[in-house]
């Protein structure tokens, strides 16, 4: 009597297709969850970066009698210089050839590739400013007022904020060879908050308009941006809008040291006026009242 060998039965084509279909469905369900977890992690890391930088600026102010670092293109000194905030940042960071702090804690992980810095300082928090800025702070209708660490309502006063890393870095006047500055790397401007005119309008710069318009043209990377403030890094995939639109959320570091994630709707009302959840200078309310 012959030994009966067990018959090996393979999978049928239908069974294989069924398994593949089930795996595909599971992957389709898992990918959005993973993407959402990644975006949440980026938001947390970005807020952590701002918290460290805000703390460093506050420590600087303690050492310099309440004044935050100055920002002046005329003397090429900014808040992110090694000898300004660099002394007080505890996390490792990179250095540029011009002794400016870049990379690491200075970059939001949700920023685009080749970004060297993702945050800007509120121009009105500067210890000193360029000569061309000063006339905007003087006269009968100033657009803002400089302030220091002793400012009132410090929990609402913007110290650092996420902005578009749209400037080619290093700038031409900072490059090792004169006239060379097109590196393919990008950096946020040193300061934001001075501009904010309504498009095609002569209406004076108002606190609310600074959150939703800026008139900044950066065709090399984004085209015409609606605002210098970057909301797109923390925008839900379901929210419409291009990179320059004021839809999404932005991390802000305040003068009391806390960091908060806010949307444009929380910062500006339907008429374009500031809600004063975040303020550029101590005279924001007076400016808004003068420009109903």
MIDONU-909778 format. One record per residue: residue in three letters; x, y negated, z of N, C-alpha, C, O in turn. Coordinates in steps of 0.1 Angstrom, whole numbers, padded with zeros to 4 digits, always signed. Each point is the difference from the previous one (the first is absolute). Last residue first. Example, Ala and Ser with C-alpha at 12.3 -4.5 7.8 and 13.67 -1.06 7.14 Angstrom:
<rs>
Ser+0128+0022+0071+0009-0011+0000-0008-0011+0008+0005-0011+0001 Ala-0002+0068-0002-0009-0012+0000+0009-0012+0000+0010+0000+0007 
</rs>
This chain:
<rs>
Unk-0112-1031+0122-0012+0009+0001-0003+0007-0013-0010+0007-0001 Unk+0051-0033+0024-0002+0005-0013-0012+0010+0000+0002+0012-0003 Unk+0013-0033+0042+0002-0011-0009-0002+0004-0014-0001-0008-0009 Unk-0001+0040+0044-0011-0009+0002+0001-0012-0010-0010-0006-0004 Unk+0045+0038+0004-0012+0006-0005-0012-0010+0001-0008-0001-0009 Unk+0049-0012+0029+0001+0000-0015-0013+0006-0006-0005-0006-0010 Unk+0009+0007+0057-0002-0014-0005+0001-0001-0015-0008-0007-0006 Unk+0017+0049+0027-0014-0004+0001-0003-0014-0005-0010-0003-0007 Unk+0055+0019+0008-0008+0007-0010-0015-0004+0001-0006-0003-0011 Unk+0049-0010+0037-0010-0009-0006-0009+0006-0010-0006-0007-0008 Unk+0043+0030+0031-0009-0005+0010-0011-0009-0005-0010-0003+0007 Unk+0031+0039-0041+0006-0010+0009-0011-0005+0010-0012+0003-0002 Unk+0005+0036-0025+0013-0004-0005+0007-0010+0009+0012+0001+0003 Unk-0049+0040+0009+0002-0014-0003+0014-0003-0004+0010+0006+0005 Unk-0052+0034+0002+0014-0002-0001+0002-0014-0005-0006-0005-0009 Unk-0036+0015+0020+0006+0012+0006+0015+0000-0001+0007+0006+0009 Unk-0038-0039-0027+0009-0003+0011+0004+0012+0008+0004-0001+0011 Unk-0029-0006-0054-0008+0004+0012+0007-0003+0013-0005+0002+0011 Unk+0009-0028-0061+0006+0009+0010-0010+0003+0011-0007-0008+0005 Unk-0011-0004-0054+0005-0006+0012+0006+0010+0009-0005+0011+0001 Unk-0019-0004-0044+0014-0002-0001+0006-0007+0012+0012-0005-0001 Unk-0058+0021-0005+0002-0013-0006+0015-0003-0002+0004-0011-0004 Unk-0020+0051+0025-0005+0000-0013+0002-0013-0008-0001-0001-0012 Unk+0035+0011+0052-0014+0003-0001-0005-0001-0015+0009-0002-0009 Unk+0040+0019+0032-0007-0011-0007-0015+0003-0001-0004+0011-0003 Unk+0033+0018+0027+0008-0012+0000-0007-0012-0006+0003-0011+0004 Unk-0021+0056-0004+0001-0004+0014+0008-0013+0002-0001-0007+0010 Unk-0005+0026-0053-0013-0004+0005+0000-0004+0014-0008-0008+0005 Unk+0047+0026-0026-0002-0014-0004-0014-0005+0005-0001-0012+0003 Unk+0024+0050+0027-0004-0002-0014-0002-0014-0004-0001-0009+0009 Unk+0035+0033+0030-0012-0007-0003-0003-0001-0015+0009+0001-0008 Unk+0023+0021+0052-0003+0002-0014-0014-0006-0003-0010+0003+0006 Unk+0051-0015+0032-0014+0004-0003-0002+0002-0015+0005-0008-0008 Unk+0033+0001+0053-0001+0002-0014-0015+0005-0003-0004+0009+0008 Unk+0033-0038+0035-0009+0011-0005-0001+0000-0015+0002-0011-0006 Unk+0023-0023+0033+0007+0013-0001-0009+0012-0005+0005+0010-0004 Unk-0013-0059+0009+0000+0006+0014+0006+0014-0001+0001+0007+0011 Unk-0007-0034-0050+0010-0006+0008+0000+0005+0014+0009-0002+0008 Unk-0024+0033-0051-0004-0012+0006+0010-0005+0011+0009+0008+0004 Unk-0014+0024-0052+0006-0001+0013-0002-0013+0006+0003-0010-0006 Unk-0030+0042-0032+0005-0013+0004+0006+0001+0014-0006+0006+0009 Unk-0013+0025-0056+0006+0000+0014+0005-0014+0003+0007-0006-0008 Unk-0048+0021-0027+0014-0005+0001+0004+0000+0015-0008-0003+0008 Unk-0031+0025-0048+0003-0005+0013+0015-0004+0001+0008+0005-0008 Unk-0049-0003-0033+0009+0009+0007+0002-0006+0014-0008-0007+0006 Unk+0000-0022-0050-0009+0010+0006+0010+0011+0006+0010+0003-0006 Unk-0002-0047-0022-0001+0000+0015-0010+0010+0005-0010-0003+0007 Unk+0042+0005-0054-0013-0004+0006+0000+0001+0015+0007+0008+0006 Unk+0029+0004-0038+0000-0014+0005-0013-0004+0006-0001-0011+0005 Unk+0010+0055-0024+0010-0002+0010-0002-0014+0006+0002-0002+0012 Unk-0046+0019-0032+0013+0002-0005+0010-0003+0012-0004-0003+0011 Unk-0049+0022-0008+0009-0011+0001+0014+0003-0005+0005+0011+0002 Unk-0050+0016+0025+0005-0005-0013+0010-0011+0001+0002-0006+0011 Unk-0012+0049+0023-0002-0015-0002+0005-0004-0013+0011+0004-0004 Unk-0008+0041+0020-0013-0003-0005-0003-0015-0002-0009-0004-0006 Unk+0050+0024+0024-0001+0003-0014-0014-0004-0006-0001-0002-0012 Unk+0021-0026+0054-0006+0013-0002-0001+0003-0015-0002-0009-0008 Unk+0040-0023+0030-0013+0000-0006-0005+0014-0002+0007+0009-0005 Unk+0036-0031+0021-0009+0007+0009-0014-0001-0004-0009-0002+0008 Unk+0043-0018-0034+0007+0011+0006-0008+0009+0009+0002+0012+0001 Unk-0017-0054-0023-0001+0012-0008+0007+0012+0006-0003+0012-0003 Unk+0001-0061+0016-0010+0009+0006+0000+0014-0006-0006+0009+0006 Unk+0040-0055-0001-0002+0013-0007-0010+0009+0008+0003+0005+0011 Unk+0008-0061-0019-0002+0010+0010-0004+0013-0007-0008+0000-0009 Unk+0014-0040-0015+0013+0005+0004-0001+0011+0010+0009+0009+0002 Unk-0048-0018-0039+0005-0005+0012+0014+0006+0003+0004+0010-0006 Unk-0027-0003-0035-0010-0009+0006+0005-0006+0013-0005-0010+0005 Unk+0036+0024-0048-0006+0005+0013-0009-0010+0005+0002-0012+0000 Unk+0018+0024-0051-0004-0011+0009-0007+0006+0013-0011+0006-0001 Unk+0046+0026-0022-0009-0009-0006-0004-0011+0010+0007-0002+0010 Unk+0025+0038-0001-0015+0002+0003-0009-0008-0009-0012+0003-0001 Unk+0062+0000-0005-0004+0011+0008-0015+0002+0001-0005+0011-0003 Unk+0028-0046-0021+0009+0010-0001-0004+0013+0007+0005+0011-0003 Unk-0029-0054+0004-0003+0009-0011+0010+0012-0002-0004+0010-0006 Unk-0013-0045+0043+0011+0009+0000-0002+0010-0011-0001+0012+0002 Unk-0020-0060+0023+0001+0008-0013+0012+0008+0000+0011-0005+0001 Unk-0046-0020+0037+0014+0005-0003+0000+0008-0013-0008+0010-0001 Unk-0028-0034+0028+0005-0006-0013+0014+0005-0003+0007-0007-0007 Unk-0040+0016+0045+0014-0005+0002+0006-0006-0013+0010-0007+0001 Unk-0057+0029+0029+0006-0005-0012+0013-0006+0003+0003-0003+0011 Unk-0029+0025+0022-0006+0006-0012+0005-0006-0013-0004+0005-0010 Unk+0018-0018+0056-0002+0015+0001-0005+0006-0013+0002+0012-0002 Unk+0003-0059+0008+0013+0006+0000+0000+0015+0001+0009+0007-0003 Unk-0048-0035+0006+0004+0002-0014+0014+0007+0000+0003+0006-0010 Unk-0021-0020+0052-0008+0011-0006+0006+0004-0014+0001+0011-0003 Unk+0016-0050+0026+0004+0013+0006-0006+0012-0006+0006+0010-0003 Unk+0001-0053-0028-0007+0003+0012+0004+0013+0006+0004+0009-0008 Unk+0011-0050-0030+0003+0013+0005-0007+0001+0013+0001-0008+0009 Unk-0022-0026-0044+0011+0002+0009+0002+0014+0005-0010+0007+0001 Unk-0013-0019-0049-0004+0001+0015+0012+0002+0008+0009+0009-0003 Unk-0013-0012-0046+0009-0008+0007-0004-0001+0015+0005-0008+0008 Unk-0011+0048-0049-0006-0010+0009+0010-0009+0007+0011+0005+0002 Unk-0009+0039-0029-0004-0011-0009-0007-0012+0008-0010-0005-0004 Unk+0015+0045+0035+0004+0001-0014-0006-0012-0008-0012-0003+0002 Unk+0021-0004+0050-0009+0008-0008+0004+0000-0014+0006-0011-0005 Unk+0031+0007+0043-0010-0008-0007-0009+0009-0008+0004+0010-0004 Unk+0036-0002+0035-0014+0005+0002-0010-0008-0007-0011-0002+0006 Unk+0067+0003+0015-0009-0001-0012-0014+0005+0004-0001+0006+0011 Unk+0035-0002+0021+0000-0015-0004-0010-0002-0011-0007-0010+0000 Unk+0017+0054+0020-0009-0008+0007-0001-0015-0004-0009-0007+0004 Unk+0051+0046-0003-0013-0002-0007-0008-0009+0009+0002-0002+0012 Unk+0055+0018-0018-0012-0005+0007-0012+0000-0009+0001-0001-0012 Unk+0039+0022-0003+0003-0002+0015-0012-0004+0008-0002+0004+0011 Unk-0006+0026-0054+0005-0013+0002+0003-0002+0015-0006+0007+0009 Unk+0009+0043-0028-0011-0010+0003+0007-0014+0002+0012-0001+0004 Unk+0011+0038-0036-0001-0004+0014-0012-0010+0001-0003-0008-0009 Unk+0029+0049-0026-0009-0010+0003-0001-0004+0015+0002+0009+0008 Unk+0030+0014-0053-0005+0002+0014-0008-0013+0003+0002-0010-0006 Unk+0020+0014-0036-0010+0011+0001-0005+0003+0014-0008+0009+0002 Unk+0041-0043-0019+0005+0012+0005-0010+0012-0001+0004+0011+0002 Unk+0011-0063-0017-0011+0009-0005+0004+0015+0004+0006+0007-0008 Unk+0021-0048+0012-0009+0002+0012-0011+0010-0003-0008+0003+0008 Unk+0052-0037-0027-0004+0014+0000-0009+0003+0012+0005-0003+0012 Unk+0017-0039-0022-0009+0003-0011-0005+0014+0000-0008+0004-0009 Unk+0054-0013+0034-0010-0010-0003-0009+0004-0012+0005+0005-0010 Unk+0016+0031+0042+0004-0007-0012-0010-0010-0003-0012+0003-0001 Unk+0004+0022+0040+0015-0001+0000+0005-0008-0012+0011-0007+0001 Unk-0060-0005+0017+0007+0011-0007+0015-0001+0001+0005-0012+0000 Unk-0041-0019+0015+0006+0009+0010+0008+0011-0006+0006+0008+0007 Unk-0033-0040-0032+0010-0008+0007+0007+0008+0011+0009-0005+0007 Unk-0044+0025-0033+0012-0004-0009+0011-0007+0008+0011+0002-0002 Unk-0041+0031+0030-0003-0011-0009+0012-0004-0007+0012+0003+0004 Unk-0015+0048+0012+0001-0014+0006-0003-0010-0011+0000+0002-0012 Unk-0032+0024+0008+0010-0002+0011+0013+0007-0004+0000+0011-0005 Unk-0052-0032-0014+0011+0008-0003+0012-0003+0010+0002-0011+0003 Unk-0054+0006+0009+0011-0008-0004+0012+0010-0003+0004+0008+0009 Unk-0048+0005+0009+0000-0003-0014+0012-0008-0005+0001-0002-0012 Unk-0027+0027+0053+0014+0001-0003+0002-0003-0015+0002+0010-0007 Unk-0045-0025+0039+0005+0007-0011+0015-0001-0001+0006-0011+0001 Unk-0028+0010+0047-0001-0008-0012+0006+0008-0011+0006+0010+0001 Unk-0021-0008+0056+0003+0007-0012-0002-0009-0012-0011-0006-0002 Unk+0023-0016+0049-0011+0006-0007+0005+0008-0012+0010-0004-0006 Unk+0004-0025+0057+0004+0008-0012-0012+0006-0006-0010+0003+0006 Unk+0002-0035+0027+0014-0001+0000+0006+0007-0013+0008-0006-0007 Unk-0058-0016+0025+0007+0009-0009+0015-0003+0001+0004-0012-0001 Unk-0044+0004+0038+0009-0007-0008+0009+0009-0008+0006+0009+0006 Unk-0040+0001+0028-0006-0002-0013+0010-0007-0010-0003-0001-0011 Unk+0012+0011+0058-0005+0012-0005-0006-0001-0014-0004+0010-0006 Unk+0021-0048+0031+0010+0008-0006-0005+0013-0006+0006+0006-0009 Unk-0026-0050+0029-0006+0010-0008+0010+0009-0007-0001+0003-0012 Unk+0025-0045+0026-0012+0005+0005-0007+0010-0009+0004+0000-0012 Unk+0051-0009+0015-0013-0004-0007-0012+0005+0008+0000+0011+0005 Unk+0050-0006+0001-0009-0005+0010-0014-0005-0005-0007-0006+0007 Unk+0045+0022-0034-0006+0011+0007-0009-0004+0012-0007+0008+0005 Unk+0010-0042-0047+0011+0009+0006-0007+0011+0009-0012+0001+0000 Unk-0001-0036-0047-0002+0004+0014+0010+0010+0005+0008+0006-0008 Unk-0025-0045-0035+0009+0010+0006-0002+0003+0014-0005-0009+0008 Unk-0033-0005-0044+0009-0006+0010+0009+0011+0006-0004+0011+0003 Unk-0030-0024-0050+0003+0008+0011+0010-0007+0010+0004-0011-0003 Unk-0022-0008-0037-0006+0013-0002+0003+0010+0011-0005+0011+0000 Unk-0002-0068+0000+0010+0011+0000-0007+0013-0002-0012+0002+0003 Unk-0001-0053-0008-0007+0012-0003+0010+0012-0001+0002+0005-0010 Unk+0011-0051+0021-0014+0000+0005-0007+0014-0002-0009+0003+0008 Unk+0064-0005-0005-0011-0009-0006-0013+0002+0007-0002+0007+0010 Unk+0039+0034-0013+0000-0014+0005-0012-0008-0007-0007+0006-0008 Unk+0023+0039-0003-0003+0001+0015-0002-0014+0006-0002-0001+0012 Unk+0016+0009-0058-0013+0007+0002-0005+0000+0014-0012+0003+0003 Unk+0056-0020-0015-0011-0009-0004-0014+0006+0002-0010-0007+0002 Unk+0049+0035+0006-0003-0010+0010-0011-0009-0004-0009-0003+0008 Unk+0030+0037-0037-0011+0004+0008-0005-0011+0009-0012-0001+0003 Unk+0051-0003-0030-0012-0001-0009-0013+0004+0008-0011-0003-0004 Unk+0055+0006+0024-0004-0014-0001-0013-0001-0008-0009-0008+0003 Unk+0018+0054+0024+0007-0008-0010-0006-0014-0001-0011-0003+0004 Unk+0009+0027+0044-0005+0003-0014+0008-0009-0010+0007-0009+0004 Unk-0007+0032+0051+0003-0012-0009-0004+0005-0014+0000+0012-0003 Unk-0012+0015+0038+0007-0009+0009+0004-0013-0008+0000-0010+0006 Unk-0043+0042-0019+0014-0002-0002+0006-0010+0010-0007-0010+0003 Unk-0040+0025-0011+0007+0004+0012+0015-0002-0001+0007+0003+0010 Unk-0038-0013-0045-0002-0010+0011+0006+0005+0013+0001-0008+0009 Unk+0000+0035-0050+0008-0012-0001-0001-0009+0011+0010-0007+0004 Unk-0016+0060-0002-0009-0012-0001+0009-0012+0000+0007-0003+0009 Unk+0014+0049-0026-0003-0008+0012-0009-0011-0003+0000-0005-0011 Unk+0005+0055-0014+0004-0014+0000-0004-0007+0013-0009+0005+0007 Unk+0019+0049-0030-0007-0009+0009+0006-0014-0001+0011-0003-0004 Unk+0005+0044-0018-0015+0000-0002-0007-0010+0008-0013-0002-0001 Unk+0064+0018-0023-0006-0007+0011-0015-0001-0003-0003-0004-0011 Unk+0031+0027-0018+0010-0002+0010-0005-0006+0012+0005+0001+0011 Unk-0023+0032-0055-0003-0012+0008+0010-0001+0011+0003+0010+0007 Unk-0009+0025-0042+0010-0010-0001-0003-0013+0007+0005-0011-0004 Unk-0048+0041-0004+0015+0004+0000+0009-0012-0002-0005-0010-0006 Unk-0042+0000+0029+0004+0007-0012+0015+0003+0000+0007-0006+0009 Unk-0036+0004+0037+0004-0009-0010+0005+0008-0013+0002+0012+0001 Unk-0015+0006+0043-0010+0000-0011+0003-0010-0011-0008-0001-0010 Unk+0035+0006+0050+0001+0013-0008-0011+0000-0011+0002+0009-0009 Unk+0021-0054+0028-0012+0008+0002+0001+0012-0008+0003-0001-0012 Unk+0040-0029+0029-0008+0005-0011-0012+0008+0004+0002+0010+0008 Unk+0033-0028+0021-0004-0011-0008-0009+0003-0012-0005-0009-0006 Unk+0028+0041+0035-0011-0006+0008-0006-0012-0008-0011-0005+0004 Unk+0043+0030-0034-0004+0005+0013-0012-0006+0005-0011-0001-0006 Unk+0036-0029-0030-0002+0014+0002-0005+0004+0014-0002-0009+0008 Unk+0030-0036-0011-0009+0006-0009-0002+0014+0003+0007+0006+0009 Unk+0017-0057+0008-0005+0013+0004-0010+0005-0010-0009-0007-0004 Unk+0052-0027-0005-0014+0001+0003-0004+0014+0003+0005+0009-0006 Unk+0039-0029-0010-0002+0001+0015-0015-0001+0003-0004-0005+0011 Unk+0023+0008-0056-0001-0014+0005-0004+0000+0015-0006-0010+0005 Unk+0011+0050-0030+0013-0006-0002-0001-0015+0006+0011-0005+0004 Unk-0045+0040+0017+0003-0004-0013+0014-0007+0000+0006-0002+0010 Unk-0026+0042+0024+0004-0014-0002+0002-0003-0014+0005+0009-0007 Unk-0036+0028+0040+0010-0002-0010+0003-0015+0000-0007-0009+0005 Unk-0010+0037+0039-0005-0006-0012+0012-0002-0009+0011+0000+0004 Unk-0030+0025+0047+0010-0002-0011-0006-0007-0012-0012+0003-0003 Unk-0010-0014+0051+0001+0011-0010+0011-0002-0010+0003-0012-0003 Unk-0014-0021+0036+0007+0012+0006+0001+0011-0009+0009+0009+0001 Unk-0010-0065-0005-0007+0012-0005+0007+0012+0005+0012+0002-0002 Unk+0003-0047+0010-0010+0004+0010-0008+0013-0005-0009+0005+0007 Unk+0044-0031-0032+0005+0002+0014-0009+0007+0009+0004+0006+0010 Unk-0017-0020-0054+0008+0011+0000+0006+0004+0013+0003+0011+0003 Unk-0029-0051-0015-0007+0011+0006+0008+0013+0001-0002+0009+0008 Unk+0030-0047-0020-0013-0004+0006-0007+0012+0006+0004+0004+0011 Unk+0037+0000-0035+0003-0008+0012-0013-0006+0006+0001-0008+0010 Unk-0003+0034-0050+0007+0008+0010+0001-0007+0013-0001+0005+0011 Unk-0039-0020-0043+0014+0000+0000+0006+0008+0011-0006+0002+0011 Unk-0042-0013-0022+0006+0013-0001+0015+0001-0002+0005+0010-0003 Unk-0031-0052+0006-0003+0008+0012+0007+0014+0000+0003+0006+0010 Unk+0020-0045-0039-0013+0006+0001-0001+0008+0013+0010+0004+0006 Unk+0023-0040-0039-0002+0006+0013-0015+0004+0002-0009-0008-0003 Unk+0035-0020-0033+0000+0015-0001+0000+0007+0014+0008+0009+0002 Unk-0011-0057-0014+0012+0005+0006+0001+0015+0001+0008+0006+0006 Unk-0044-0027-0029+0011-0010-0002+0013+0005+0006+0010-0003-0005 Unk-0053+0026+0011+0008+0004-0012+0012-0010-0003+0009+0004-0006 Unk-0035+0009+0053+0003-0011-0009+0009+0005-0011+0011+0006+0002 Unk-0037+0007+0048+0000+0005-0014+0002-0012-0009-0008-0009-0002 Unk+0016+0026+0059-0004-0010-0011+0001+0007-0013+0005+0011-0002 Unk-0015+0012+0052+0010-0003-0010-0006-0010-0010-0012+0000-0003 Unk-0010-0004+0050+0002+0011-0009+0010-0003-0011+0004-0012-0001 Unk-0011-0011+0053+0000-0001-0015+0002+0013-0007+0009+0008+0004 Unk-0008-0016+0045-0013+0000-0006-0001+0000-0015-0010+0002-0006 Unk+0052-0002+0031-0008-0010+0007-0014-0001-0007-0005-0011-0002 Unk+0040+0044-0009+0002-0013-0006-0011-0010+0004-0006-0007-0008 Unk+0009+0054+0023+0014-0005+0000+0002-0014-0005+0010-0007+0003 Unk-0053+0028-0004+0004-0001+0014+0014-0006+0001+0003-0008+0009 Unk-0020+0018-0051-0005-0012+0005+0003-0002+0015+0002-0012+0004 Unk+0011+0052-0026+0007-0011-0005-0005-0013+0006+0009-0009+0004 Unk-0033+0046+0006+0013+0000+0007+0009-0011-0005+0007-0006+0008 Unk-0047+0013-0031-0003-0005+0013+0013-0001+0009+0001-0009+0007 Unk+0002+0029-0050-0002-0015-0001-0003-0006+0013+0004-0011+0003 Unk-0002+0058-0004+0014-0006-0003-0001-0015-0001+0009-0007+0005 Unk-0049+0031-0002+0007+0000+0013+0014-0006-0001+0004-0007+0009 Unk-0029+0013-0048-0006-0010+0008+0007-0001+0013+0003-0011+0005 Unk+0010+0046-0033+0005-0013-0005-0006-0012+0008+0007-0010+0003 Unk-0022+0054+0008+0015-0001+0003+0005-0014-0005+0007-0006+0008 Unk-0051+0017-0019+0001-0001+0014+0014-0003+0004+0003-0008+0009 Unk-0012+0019-0054-0004-0014+0004+0002-0003+0015+0004-0011+0004 Unk+0002+0055-0019+0011-0008-0005-0003-0015+0004+0009-0007+0005 Unk-0042+0038+0005+0011+0002+0008+0012-0009-0004+0007-0006+0008 Unk-0045+0009-0035-0003-0008+0012+0012+0001+0010+0003-0010+0006 Unk+0000+0036-0045+0001-0014-0003-0003-0009+0012+0007-0010+0002 Unk-0012+0056+0003+0014-0003-0001+0002-0015-0004+0009-0006+0006 Unk-0053+0023-0005+0006+0001+0014+0014-0005-0001+0005-0008+0009 Unk-0027+0013-0049-0005-0011+0007+0006-0001+0014+0003-0011+0004 Unk+0007+0048-0030+0007-0012-0006-0005-0012+0008+0008-0009+0003 Unk-0029+0050+0006+0014+0000+0006+0007-0013-0005+0008-0005+0008 Unk-0050+0013-0026-0001-0004+0014+0013-0001+0007+0003-0009+0008 Unk-0005+0024-0053-0003-0014+0001-0001-0005+0015+0004-0011+0003 Unk+0001+0057-0011+0012-0007-0004-0002-0015+0001+0009-0007+0005 Unk-0046+0035+0002+0010+0001+0012+0013-0007-0003+0005-0007+0008 Unk-0037+0010-0043-0005-0008+0011+0009+0000+0012+0002-0011+0006 Unk+0008+0040-0041+0002-0014-0005-0004-0010+0011+0006-0010+0003 Unk-0016+0056+0004+0014-0003+0002+0004-0014-0004+0008-0006+0006 Unk-0052+0020-0013+0003-0001+0014+0014-0003+0003+0004-0008+0009 Unk-0018+0015-0054-0004-0013+0006+0002-0001+0015+0004-0011+0004 Unk+0008+0053-0025+0008-0011-0004-0005-0014+0005+0008-0008+0005 Unk-0032+0050+0002+0011-0002+0009+0008-0013-0003+0005-0007+0008 Unk-0042+0026-0034-0005-0005+0013+0012-0005+0009-0002-0009+0008 Unk+0012+0029-0050-0007-0012-0002-0005-0006+0012-0001-0013+0002 Unk+0021+0055+0001+0010-0010-0002-0007-0014-0003+0005-0010+0006 Unk-0033+0047-0002+0007-0003+0013+0010-0011-0001+0001-0009+0008 Unk-0021+0026-0047-0010-0008+0008+0006-0004+0013-0002-0011+0005 Unk+0027+0039-0033+0000-0013-0005-0010-0009+0008+0003-0012+0002 Unk+0000+0058+0009+0012-0008+0004+0000-0014-0005+0004-0009+0007 Unk-0039+0037-0021-0001-0003+0014+0012-0008+0005-0001-0009+0008 Unk+0002+0025-0052-0010-0011+0002-0002-0004+0014-0001-0011+0004 Unk+0029+0048-0015+0006-0013-0004-0009-0011+0002+0004-0011+0004 Unk-0021+0053+0005+0010-0004+0010+0007-0013-0004+0001-0009+0009 Unk-0031+0028-0040-0007-0004+0012+0009-0005+0011-0002-0010+0006 Unk+0020+0029-0046-0005-0013-0002-0008-0006+0012+0001-0012+0003 Unk+0015+0056-0001+0011-0009+0000-0005-0014-0002+0005-0010+0007 Unk-0036+0044-0011+0004-0001+0014+0011-0010+0001+0000-0009+0009 Unk-0015+0020-0051-0010-0008+0007+0004-0002+0014-0002-0011+0005 Unk+0028+0040-0031+0002-0014-0005-0010-0009+0008+0004-0011+0004 Unk+0010+0055+0021-0006-0003-0013+0002-0015-0003+0003-0008+0009 Unk+0030+0040+0022-0011-0010+0000-0005-0002-0014+0007+0001-0010 Unk+0013+0047+0022+0004-0014+0000-0011-0009+0001-0012+0004+0000 Unk+0023+0049+0017-0010-0009-0007+0005-0014+0000+0001-0006+0011 Unk+0018+0059-0006+0003-0014+0003-0009-0009-0008+0000+0000-0012 Unk-0005+0054+0029+0000-0009-0011+0002-0015+0005-0008-0004+0008 Unk+0026+0052+0014-0010-0011+0001+0001-0009-0012+0011-0003-0005 Unk+0001+0056+0002+0006-0013+0002-0010-0011+0001-0010-0001-0008 Unk+0010+0057+0015-0008-0012-0005+0007-0013+0004+0000-0003+0012 Unk+0020+0055-0021-0002-0011+0010-0008-0011-0007+0003-0004-0011 Unk-0009+0055-0006+0008-0012-0002-0003-0010+0011-0012-0002+0004 Unk+0009+0057-0004-0008-0012+0000+0009-0012+0000+0009-0002+0008 
</rs>
